[in-house]
Amino acid sequence: MADRSFLDWPFFETRHRELSAALEDWCAAHLPVDHGDVDAACRGLVAALGQAGFLRHSGAAEGEALDVRSLCLIRETLARHDPLADFAFAMQGLGMGAVSLFGTPGQREWLDRTRTGRAISAFALTEPGAGSDVASTATLAERTPGGWRLTGEKTYISNGGIADIYVIFARTGEAPGARGLSAFLMPADCAGLSVAERIEVIAPHPLARLKLDGVVLPDAALIGRPGEGFKIAMSVLDVFRPTVGAAALGMARRALDEALARVHRPRAGGGALADHQIVQGHLADMAVRVDAAALLVYRAAWTKDMGAPRVTREAAMAKLYATEAAQEVIDAALQLHGGDGVRHGTAVEALYRDIRALRIYEGASDVQRVVIARSVLG
């Protein structure tokens, strides 16, 4: 059983502890799921999480704010039990984050569907030539009578190919660079939208390259105002970057649990690995990294929930440290398993593959370092 004493920290309220306990019980009964058909697994997870009521936390009801501590607790718990379940939950939140924060009443009808598991959402920002450099976005949105015409390409889009609704970012040209982007709500059945490629990665989940060949959207699809796309994207990432750290934290806790179980196992020659001081040293380092990551993640979440308009520095620190630390904790856990650590199908082997992408998506680690450095220098 993973350490849950952190729930007594002053970051949390009674409702957070009750949410954590309810989700823990649900996870024990329903996770992990069969990953054989990843698309089907994700559809099933979204439906199940919606039916259980947990997806209501993925978006904000009208007039309310997202509770980032709840988002982080959910992602940490799901990731500890089954990283694919974390992915399914996270994309419902990230995918519709722009609508939660900036959407009109009409656009929020989609949010009602994603928060109940009746629709799957996606966040379409990355392009072949614009990953961490959002200002280089090339997808073009041109004015038409009563709407917009979008042409371009997006890649590494999570839920690409199974999403019902996309939030997509395109260049509308109000100013050069980041100031000339806008955000749009795009249903998956739009004419001109196609899945050009399904992308296979080391920890499989639905991922695709999308092609937009003259997709026509009405004016009502515009989220916010023209030229506010970069601000919208960064506001969404401000909320969801700490939750990436939370997911990494959940994986690190699972790895530490697996390592503890392994080193207590009796050995043929007598004693156990846990008897050796060098092993104890590794476990100590792992435990420190887990707690330090938790403090940074929940500081960022608490700060946002307390009303801070932006938590860019705190979010960057949480994502950077938690994802990098989790990679180290999982690597140490695998090492303590010896040959069994690299055997396909073991928990630590799966975690080793699952953690790697978290150091890249929603702003790679080096991007977070730049964000933090600018804050410090400023």
RALINNOR-V446676 format. One record per backbone hydrogen bond with DSSP energy under -0.5 kcal/mol. CO is the residue of the C=O (numbers start at 1). NH is the residue of the N-H. If there is no record, write none. Layout:
CO&NH  CO&NH
//
This chain:
4&7  5&8  6&9  9&12  13&16  13&17  14&18  15&19  16&20  17&21  18&22  19&23  20&24  21&25  22&26  23&27  24&28  25&29  26&30  27&31  36&38  37&41  38&42  39&43  40&44  41&45  42&46  43&47  44&48  45&49  46&50  47&51  48&52  49&54  49&55  50&53  53&56  54&57  55&58  56&59  61&64  66&68  67&71  68&72  69&73  70&74  71&75  72&76  73&77  74&78  75&79  76&80  77&81  78&82  82&85  82&86  83&87  84&88  85&89  86&90  87&91  88&92  89&92  89&93  90&94  91&95  92&96  94&97  96&100  97&101  98&102  99&103  102&224  104&108  106&109  107&110  107&111  108&112  109&113  110&114  111&115  113&116  113&118  113&119  114&117  120&164  120&165  122&124  122&167  123&125  124&169  126&155  127&130  130&127  132&134  133&136  134&137  139&171  140&142  140&151  142&149  144&147  146&219  147&144  148&217  149&142  150&214  150&215  151&140  152&212  154&210  156&158  157&160  157&208  159&162  159&163  164&188  165&122  166&168  166&186  167&124  168&184  170&172  170&182  171&141  176&179  177&180  178&181  178&230  180&172  180&173  181&229  182&170  183&223  184&168  184&186  186&166  187&190  190&193  192&194  192&213  194&196  194&211  197&209  198&200  202&204  206&159  207&199  208&157  208&210  209&196  209&197  210&154  211&194  211&213  212&152  212&214  215&150  215&217  217&148  218&221  219&222  221&185  222&224  223&183  225&228  228&232  229&233  230&234  231&235  232&236  233&237  234&238  235&239  236&240  237&241  240&244  241&244  241&245  242&246  243&247  244&248  245&249  246&250  247&251  248&252  249&253  250&254  251&255  252&256  253&257  254&258  255&259  256&260  257&261  258&262  259&263  260&264  262&265  263&274  265&273  267&270  271&267  272&275  273&276  276&280  277&281  278&282  279&283  280&284  281&285  282&286  283&287  284&288  285&289  286&290  287&291  288&292  289&293  290&294  291&295  292&296  293&297  294&298  295&299  296&300  297&301  298&302  299&303  300&304  301&305  302&306  303&308  304&307  311&315  312&316  313&317  314&318  315&319  316&320  317&321  318&322  319&323  320&324  321&325  322&326  323&327  324&328  325&329  326&330  327&331  328&332  329&333  330&334  331&335  332&336  333&337  334&337  335&338  337&340  338&341  339&342  340&343  343&346  346&350  347&351  348&352  349&353  350&354  351&355  352&356  353&357  355&358  355&359  356&359  357&360  357&361  359&365  360&363  364&367  364&368  365&369  366&370  367&371  368&372  369&373  370&374  371&375  372&376  373&377  374&378
//
